């Protein structure tokens, strides 16, 4: 329903500022929609439901391995 880059931007930016619950991501994103829209259009609003689907689909162990593997490349 929402473009993946918008979902990823919401997930990353929300995580950086300390969001942990999906309700927090939704509220934070809605309050900062103007800021987020400077980077991507967010024409359909905040992708909170899509974010939920993405978080539920991620294998935590695989994500951890990929994330830290990517950090080692920096």
N, C-alpha and C positions, 0 to 999 in steps of 0.2 A: 504494500500500500504506500510505502514511502521509499524514496531512493536510499540505497545502502549508505552512501557517503554521509547523508544527513543523520542517519541512525548512528553511524560510527562517530561522527563529530559530537553528538549529544552524549554518547557513552564515554568518550575520552575526556571531554571537557567537564562533564559532571563528576567523573571519577577523580579528576585532578583537584577539584574543589571539595571533595569529601563526601559526595553523595553515595549512598549504599543501597537504599530501597528504591524500587521503581516509582513509588509515589513521589519521592524526593526528586528523582530525575525529571518527572513530568512537571512538577511545580517549579523547579529551578529553570528548566527549559522554557516554560511559559513566561516566567519573569524576565528571562534573558533572550527572548525571541529576536528582538531587534539586534542585539549583539551577534547572535548566531547567524542571523540573516545577512550579516556583512560578509560571511564566508560562503554560504550556500543559500539557495532561495527559500527553503522551508515553505513551499507553496501550499502544502497540505497541513501545515502546523507542526507541532512537536510529535515525533514518531514514537510516542510512549508504548503503544501496543506492539509496534514492530520491534522496539527495543526489548520488550518482554519476550517475544518469539525468538529473537537472536540470542538473548541470554539463556533461554531454556534449551537452545540447540547446541550450545557450546559445551564441549567436553572439558571440564576444569583442568584435568591433568594435561591434556594436549595443549590447551591454551597456555598454561604455565610454562611448558616446555618451549613452545614457540616464542612466547613473550621474552623469556630470559635468553633464549638463543638469539633473538633479534638484538637484545641489549648488548650481548657480547660482541656483536659485529660493529658496534659504535666505537 
